[in-house]
Amino acid sequence: MKKILTYILMLVVVSIFTTSCDEWLDVDINPDSVADGPGINEKTYLIGVEAEWAGLSVAQFRWWNQMINWVLWYASDGTQGYEERFEIETNQGSEVWNSYSGSLKHAVALYDKAKENGNKRYQAIAATIAAWHWFYIADVYDQAPLDEAMNGKDFIHPTPQPLQDLYDHANGLLDEAITLFGAADPGDLVPTANEDYMGKADWAKWTKLAYSLKARQAMRLTYLPGTSATAQANLALTYLANGMTQNSDQIEWVHLSDINNRSWAYRDFEYDYSAAGFTPSIWIVDLMNSLNDPRRYVFFTEAEAGGFVGHVSGYASISGNRPSRYKDTYITPEYGDKIMQYAECLFLKAEAYALLEDYPNAQIALDQGVTADMLYHGVPQDSIDAYLAQPGLTMPTNVEDAQKLVITEKYLANVFETYESYFDFIRTGYPEFDFPYSILNIINDDTYPRRYSYPSDEIEKNPNIQAIGQPDYFSKGVSWDTKPFPWR
C-alpha cells in the first residue's frame, strides 16, 4: 500500500503540475474540490486527475506481484509472497475501492466543475476517466455504490447498485464524452497539448478511446445473463468502427527517465533480484517457444545455459543455470502506463467475428492484431509473416477453438501492458493456464481469485454491504462470470 501511494504521489508531483496537495493544505483549501482557492480550476487540476488515473491503471494490477504472477507473465525467484500463492486478504484491491475518495472522486469533481463552467473538452476528458473507473469498480466488485458514494456527508451508508447499473452509468458518460469532444464550441478553457499530458489535446484520439472502451466493455458482457454472445459481438463491432485505427492512437502516461519519474515497472525491474530484473514464468516462455514467437528476442534475455528458459515461481534459481529475464530494453525507465492499445481493438474484433462464426473476418482481424503488436515492438515484417504462416495461427472453424486462439494471441500481445489478461481468463477460460506446472504452493489449481472482496471497514460500517456479504472469490466472480468451465 505504502509503495503504491508513494508512486501515485510521484506521478502527481511533476514539473507541469503547478499546485500540490501540500499547497492545498497550506492555504486551507479543500483538496476534494476543484472549486476552492486561487488558481484552482480545470487547467491546474487536469494533470493530477490524469496522473491518478495512470497510477491506478498500473499500480493495482500490473506491477503488484500477484497479478503478473496470476497470469503467468512473472515468476518469483525464491521466496513467494502470499498473493503469489493465490491467497488474498480482506483488503485485497482496496486501492480500487479507495478511488471513491481519490482518483474517481477527483475525476467527478473535475467533470462537475467543467460542466458548470461550460468547458466541454475538460468535461469530456473527466467523463472518460470517470467511466473507466466505474467499469473497473463493477468488474472487480459486481455490486457497488454509484453517485451516493460521491456525497458521503449525505449518504453515510451508500447503497450498492448492480453491475448493469454501473455499466449503464459508465456508458452514458462515454456517450456524453464523444459528443463533447466534437462540440463546435468547446468553452472558454481548452486544454493545450502540454496541459493534457496523456492525450495531447488530440480530440480525435480521445474520441477513439471512448469508442474503444465501449467495445471492450461490451465484450466483457458476452456471458452476462440476459444478453447473448452474438448481440454483444455485434455491439462491439459497431463501436470498433469508430475506435482506434493505428498504434499511435493509444493514450498513455509516458514516464521520464530521471530517478523520480521512472516507470513503476522499471523501478521493480531494478529492485528485483539484485538489479537483474523480472523473471518470466516457465509457462509463458514455453508457450512462446512452441510458437517460435519473435517477440522473445524483444522481451527476454537468454538463459545462462542458452536459449529462452522460464522459471517456476517459488524456486530459487542457481548460479550457472539461471533462467531468462525480461530485458531492460523492453522495460525501460520511460515505459508507459497504458489505458488501452490498438492491438487490443483488433483482438476484440477477431473475437467478435469468431462469436458470430464469421471465421474469415476473424482470421483477418487476428492477423492484423498480431501484426500491430509486433510492429509496435519493432519486430521485422518478414518475422511477422513467418509467424502468421504457421498452421497453429490458422483460425479454427468452431467458436470455442476460435475464441481460444484469439484470446491466447491477445494474451501474448498484452505482456506488461494492461489488466485485460486477468479479465479475459475469468470471462473465457483462456489462455488455458497450467498453474501447478508454473507455481509452487498454490492453494487452488484451477483459477486465481475471480473478484475482490469488500474492504473490512466497509463490511463493518455499511449495513448495505454487510447484507451482500463477502464473496467466494474462487468459485465465481462478478455477474458476467457465468461461462461453464470443467472445474465448476
C-alpha positions in Angstrom: 0.0 0.0 0.0 2.7 2.5 1.0 4.7 1.8 -2.2 1.6 2.3 -4.4 0.7 5.6 -2.7 4.3 6.8 -2.9 4.2 6.1 -6.6 0.9 7.9 -7.2 2.3 10.9 -5.3 5.4 10.9 -7.5 3.2 10.9 -10.6 1.1 13.8 -9.4 4.1 16.0 -8.3 5.7 16.6 -11.7 7.0 19.8 -13.0 3.9 20.6 -15.1 1.6 20.2 -12.1 1.5 23.7 -10.6 -0.5 23.0 -7.4 0.5 20.3 -5.0 -1.6 18.7 -2.2 0.7 20.3 0.4 0.0 23.7 -1.1 -3.7 23.0 -0.9 -3.3 22.2 2.8 -1.1 25.2 3.4 -3.8 27.7 2.3 -6.6 25.8 4.0 -8.2 24.7 0.7 -10.4 21.6 0.4 -8.3 19.2 -1.8 -11.5 17.4 -2.8 -13.0 20.4 -4.6 -11.7 21.9 -7.8 -13.8 25.0 -7.0 -11.8 26.2 -4.0 -8.8 28.5 -3.8 -7.0 30.9 -6.1 -5.8 29.4 -9.3 -7.5 26.1 -8.8 -9.5 25.4 -11.9 -9.8 22.8 -14.6 -6.5 23.8 -16.2 -4.5 23.2 -13.0 -6.4 20.1 -11.9 -6.3 18.0 -15.1 -2.7 16.8 -14.8 -3.3 15.5 -11.3 -6.5 13.6 -12.4 -4.7 12.0 -15.3 -1.7 11.1 -13.0 -4.0 9.3 -10.6 -5.8 7.6 -13.4 -2.5 6.3 -14.8 -1.4 5.2 -11.3 -4.5 3.2 -10.7 -4.3 1.6 -14.1 -1.0 0.0 -13.3 -0.3 0.0 -9.6 -3.2 -2.3 -8.5 -3.0 -4.8 -11.3 0.1 -4.8 -13.4 3.0 -4.3 -11.1 1.9 -6.0 -8.0 3.4 -9.4 -7.9 0.1 -11.1 -7.6 -1.4 -10.1 -10.9 1.6 -10.6 -13.1 2.1 -13.9 -11.3 -1.5 -14.9 -11.7 -1.4 -14.5 -15.4 2.0 -16.2 -15.6 4.0 -13.3 -17.0 6.2 -13.4 -14.0 7.7 -16.0 -11.6 9.2 -15.1 -8.2 12.8 -16.2 -7.9 12.8 -17.7 -4.4 10.5 -16.7 -1.6 6.9 -16.1 -2.7 4.5 -13.6 -1.3 1.2 -14.8 -0.1 -0.6 -13.3 -3.1 1.6 -15.3 -5.5 0.1 -18.5 -3.9 -3.4 -17.2 -4.7 -4.1 -16.2 -1.1 -5.8 -12.8 -0.8 -6.7 -10.9 2.3 -9.9 -8.9 3.1 -8.4 -5.6 1.9 -7.1 -7.0 -1.4 -7.7 -4.4 -4.0 -8.6 -1.7 -1.6 -7.0 0.9 -3.9 -9.8 0.4 -6.3 -12.5 0.9 -3.6 -10.5 3.9 -2.3 -10.8 5.6 -5.6 -14.2 6.7 -4.3 -12.3 9.1 -2.2 -9.4 9.6 -4.5 -8.9 9.3 -8.3 -12.6 8.7 -9.1 -13.8 11.5 -6.8 -11.3 13.9 -8.3 -12.4 12.9 -11.9 -16.0 13.5 -10.9 -15.1 16.9 -9.3 -13.3 17.9 -12.5 -16.3 16.8 -14.5 -18.7 18.8 -12.3 -16.6 22.0 -12.4 -16.1 21.8 -16.2 -19.8 21.2 -16.8 -20.7 24.2 -14.5 -18.3 26.4 -16.5 -19.2 25.1 -19.9 -15.7 23.9 -20.6 -16.6 20.9 -22.7 -13.2 19.4 -23.5 -12.3 19.2 -19.8 -15.7 17.8 -19.1 -15.2 15.1 -21.8 -11.8 14.0 -20.5 -13.2 13.8 -17.0 -16.2 11.8 -18.2 -13.9 9.3 -20.0 -11.7 8.9 -16.9 -14.7 8.5 -14.6 -16.3 6.0 -16.9 -13.1 3.9 -16.9 -13.3 3.9 -13.0 -17.0 2.8 -12.9 -16.3 -0.1 -15.3 -13.3 -1.1 -13.2 -15.3 -1.0 -9.9 -18.1 -3.0 -11.5 -15.7 -5.7 -12.9 -14.0 -6.3 -9.5 -16.9 -5.8 -7.0 -20.1 -6.6 -9.0 -22.3 -4.5 -6.7 -21.0 -1.1 -5.6 -22.4 2.3 -4.8 -22.9 4.9 -7.5 -23.4 8.6 -7.0 -24.3 8.3 -3.3 -20.6 7.4 -2.7 -19.6 10.8 -4.1 -21.7 12.5 -1.5 -20.5 10.9 1.7 -21.9 13.6 4.1 -25.4 13.0 2.8 -25.1 9.2 2.4 -23.1 7.7 5.2 -24.1 4.2 4.1 -24.3 4.3 0.3 -26.5 1.7 -1.3 -24.7 -0.7 -3.7 -26.1 -0.9 -7.2 -25.9 -3.9 -9.5 -23.2 -4.3 -12.1 -25.5 -3.4 -15.0 -26.4 0.0 -13.4 -22.7 0.8 -13.1 -22.1 -0.2 -16.7 -25.1 1.9 -17.9 -23.8 4.9 -16.0 -20.3 4.5 -17.4 -21.5 4.0 -21.0 -23.7 7.2 -20.6 -20.6 9.1 -19.6 -18.7 7.8 -22.6 -21.6 8.8 -24.9 -21.6 12.2 -23.4 -17.8 12.5 -23.8 -18.0 11.5 -27.5 -20.4 14.4 -28.1 -18.4 16.9 -26.1 -15.1 16.0 -27.8 -16.7 17.0 -31.1 -18.6 20.1 -29.9 -18.1 23.1 -32.1 -18.0 25.5 -29.1 -15.5 23.9 -26.6 -16.0 26.7 -24.0 -13.6 29.3 -22.6 -11.0 26.9 -21.3 -9.5 24.4 -23.7 -6.5 22.2 -22.7 -3.3 22.6 -24.6 -1.2 19.6 -25.7 1.1 20.3 -22.7 -1.7 20.5 -20.2 -3.4 17.3 -21.5 -0.4 15.2 -20.8 -1.9 11.8 -21.8 -4.0 12.8 -24.8 -2.0 15.8 -26.1 -5.3 17.7 -26.8 -6.0 15.3 -29.7 -9.8 15.2 -29.6 -10.0 12.6 -32.4 -7.7 10.3 -30.3 -9.8 10.8 -27.2 -12.9 10.0 -29.2 -11.4 6.8 -30.5 -10.5 5.8 -27.0 -14.1 6.3 -25.8 -15.5 4.1 -28.5 -12.8 1.5 -27.9 -13.5 1.4 -24.2 -17.2 0.9 -25.0 -16.2 -2.1 -27.3 -14.0 -3.6 -24.5 -16.8 -3.5 -22.0 -19.4 -4.7 -24.5 -17.3 -7.9 -24.9 -17.0 -8.2 -21.2 -20.7 -8.8 -21.0 -20.6 -11.7 -23.5 -21.9 -14.2 -20.9 -23.9 -11.9 -18.7 -27.4 -13.4 -18.1 -30.0 -11.7 -20.2 -27.5 -10.9 -23.0 -26.3 -13.0 -25.9 -22.7 -13.5 -27.2 -23.8 -12.6 -30.7 -25.6 -9.4 -29.6 -22.5 -8.3 -27.6 -20.2 -9.1 -30.5 -22.3 -7.0 -32.9 -22.4 -4.2 -30.4 -18.6 -4.3 -30.0 -18.1 -4.3 -33.8 -20.3 -1.2 -34.1 -18.2 0.7 -31.5 -14.9 -0.5 -33.1 -15.9 1.0 -36.4 -15.2 4.4 -34.7 -12.3 3.1 -32.4 -8.6 3.1 -32.7 -7.1 2.7 -36.2 -3.3 2.7 -35.5 -0.8 2.2 -32.8 -0.3 5.9 -32.3 -3.9 6.2 -31.2 -3.3 4.8 -27.8 -3.4 7.1 -24.8 -0.8 6.6 -22.1 1.3 8.2 -19.4 4.8 8.3 -20.7 7.4 8.4 -17.9 10.5 10.4 -17.7 14.0 8.9 -17.3 15.0 10.8 -14.2 15.1 8.9 -11.0 12.0 10.5 -9.5 9.7 9.8 -12.5 10.8 6.4 -13.8 8.1 3.9 -14.6 6.7 1.7 -11.9 7.7 -1.4 -13.9 11.3 -0.2 -14.3 11.6 0.6 -10.5 10.6 -3.0 -9.8 12.8 -4.3 -12.6 15.8 -2.6 -10.9 14.8 -3.7 -7.4 14.2 -7.4 -8.1 17.0 -9.9 -8.0 19.9 -7.6 -7.4 19.1 -5.4 -10.4 18.8 -8.5 -12.7 15.1 -7.8 -13.5 11.9 -9.7 -13.7 11.9 -13.5 -14.3 9.3 -14.8 -16.8 7.2 -17.8 -15.9 8.0 -21.1 -17.4 4.5 -21.2 -18.8 4.7 -18.1 -21.0 8.3 -18.9 -22.2 7.3 -22.5 -23.1 4.2 -21.1 -25.0 6.3 -18.6 -26.9 9.0 -21.2 -27.7 6.3 -23.5 -29.0 5.1 -20.8 -31.4 8.6 -19.6 -32.4 7.4 -16.2 -31.3 9.8 -13.5 -32.4 8.9 -11.2 -29.5 11.1 -13.5 -27.3 14.1 -11.5 -28.7 12.4 -8.3 -27.6 11.1 -9.5 -24.2 13.7 -11.8 -22.8 17.4 -12.4 -22.3 18.8 -15.8 -23.0 19.2 -18.1 -20.0 22.7 -18.8 -18.7 22.6 -22.2 -20.2 21.4 -20.8 -23.5 18.0 -20.4 -25.2 14.9 -18.9 -23.7 14.0 -20.6 -20.4 11.3 -19.7 -18.0 11.1 -20.2 -14.2 8.8 -22.0 -11.8 7.6 -19.4 -9.3 8.9 -20.1 -5.8 12.1 -21.9 -6.8 15.4 -20.2 -6.2 17.5 -20.2 -9.3 21.1 -21.4 -9.1 24.1 -19.5 -10.4 25.2 -21.0 -13.7 21.7 -22.2 -14.5 19.6 -19.0 -14.2 16.6 -18.6 -16.4 15.8 -15.8 -18.9 14.9 -12.3 -17.6 12.8 -9.5 -19.1 15.2 -7.2 -20.9 15.8 -3.7 -19.6 15.5 -2.5 -23.2 11.8 -3.7 -23.1 11.0 -2.5 -19.6 12.7 1.0 -19.7 12.6 4.0 -17.4 10.1 5.6 -19.8 7.8 2.6 -20.0 4.3 4.0 -20.4 1.2 3.3 -18.3 -1.2 2.2 -21.0 -5.0 2.5 -20.8 -5.7 0.6 -24.0 -3.8 -0.3 -27.1 -4.7 -0.5 -30.8 -3.8 -4.2 -30.9 -6.5 -4.9 -28.3 -9.1 -3.4 -30.5 -8.2 -5.8 -33.3 -8.3 -8.8 -31.0 -11.7 -7.7 -29.8 -12.8 -7.5 -33.4 -11.4 -11.0 -34.0 -13.2 -12.5 -31.1 -16.4 -10.8 -32.1 -16.3 -12.3 -35.6 -15.4 -15.7 -34.1 -18.5 -15.5 -31.9 -20.5 -14.6 -35.0 -19.0 -17.6 -36.8 -17.5 -15.3 -39.4 -14.2 -17.1 -39.4 -12.6 -15.4 -42.5 -13.0 -12.0 -40.9 -11.9 -13.3 -37.6 -8.7 -14.5 -39.3 -8.1 -11.1 -40.9 -8.6 -9.3 -37.6 -6.4 -11.8 -35.7 -3.5 -11.3 -38.2 -3.9 -7.6 -38.0 -3.8 -7.7 -34.2 -0.6 -9.8 -34.1 1.0 -7.6 -36.8 0.1 -4.3 -34.9 1.6 -5.6 -31.7 4.8 -7.0 -33.3 5.3 -3.8 -35.3 4.8 -1.8 -32.0 7.7 -3.8 -30.6 9.9 -3.4 -33.6 9.7 -7.0 -35.0 10.7 -7.1 -38.7 7.9 -7.7 -41.2 9.5 -10.9 -42.5 9.5 -12.4 -39.0 5.8 -11.4 -38.6 4.9 -13.1 -41.9 6.7 -16.3 -40.9 4.9 -16.3 -37.5 1.5 -15.9 -39.1 2.2 -18.6 -41.7 2.4 -21.3 -39.0 -0.5 -23.8 -39.0 -1.2 -23.0 -35.4 -2.3 -19.5 -36.3 -5.0 -20.7 -38.7 -8.4 -19.7 -37.5 -10.5 -22.8 -36.4 -14.0 -23.1 -37.7 -15.8 -23.6 -34.4 -16.5 -20.9 -31.8 -14.7 -22.4 -28.8 -11.4 -23.1 -30.5 -11.5 -19.8 -32.4 -12.0 -17.9 -29.1 -9.2 -19.9 -27.5 -6.8 -18.9 -30.4 -7.8 -15.2 -30.3 -7.5 -14.8 -26.5 -4.2 -16.7 -26.4 -2.7 -14.3 -29.0 -4.3 -11.3 -27.3 -2.6 -12.5 -24.1 0.8 -12.6 -25.8 0.3 -9.1 -27.1 -0.6 -7.8 -23.7 2.5 -8.7 -21.7 3.1 -6.0 -19.1 0.5 -3.7 -20.8 -3.0 -3.7 -19.3 -5.2 -5.7 -16.9 -7.2 -7.4 -19.8 -5.4 -10.8 -19.5 -6.8 -11.0 -15.9 -10.4 -10.4 -17.1 -10.1 -12.4 -20.3 -9.2 -15.6 -18.4 -12.1 -15.1 -15.9 -14.5 -14.4 -18.8 -13.4 -17.0 -21.3 -11.2 -19.6 -19.6 -8.3 -18.7 -21.9 -5.4 -19.0 -22.1 -5.5 -22.4 -20.6 -3.0 -21.7 -17.8 -1.2 -24.6 -16.1 -0.9 -23.3 -12.6 0.6 -26.3 -10.8 3.3 -26.6 -13.5 4.2 -22.9 -13.1 3.8 -22.0 -9.4 4.8 -23.7 -6.2 2.5 -23.9 -3.1 -0.6 -22.5 -4.8 -3.8 -23.0 -2.8 -6.1 -23.5 -5.9 -5.0 -25.5 -9.0 -7.8 -24.2 -11.3 -8.1 -20.4 -11.0 -6.8 -17.3 -9.3 -9.3 -15.2 -7.3 -12.0 -14.1 -9.7 -13.1 -10.9 -8.0 -12.2 -8.7 -5.0 -13.6 -8.9 -1.5 -15.1 -5.8 0.1 -12.7 -3.8 2.4 -13.0 -4.8 6.0 -14.0 -1.4 7.2 -16.8 -1.2 4.6 -18.2 -4.5 5.8 -18.0 -3.3 9.4 -19.6 0.1 8.9 -22.0 -0.2 6.0 -25.0 -2.4 6.6 -25.8 -2.4 2.9 -22.5 -4.1 2.1 -23.0 -6.4 5.1 -26.2 -7.6 3.6 -24.4 -8.7 0.4 -21.6 -10.4 2.4 -18.1 -11.4 1.3 -17.9 -13.5 -1.9 -16.4 -16.9 -2.5 -14.0 -15.4 -4.9 -12.6 -18.7 -6.2 -15.9 -20.2 -7.2 -17.4 -17.1 -9.0 -16.6 -13.6 -10.0 -19.0 -10.9 -10.9 -22.3 -11.1 -12.8 -20.7 -11.7 -16.2 -18.6 -14.6 -14.9 -21.0 -17.4 -16.0 -19.3 -19.3 -18.8 -19.2 -23.0 -17.9 -15.7 -24.4 -17.0 -14.7 -28.0 -16.4 -13.9 -27.4 -12.8 -17.2 -25.8 -11.9 
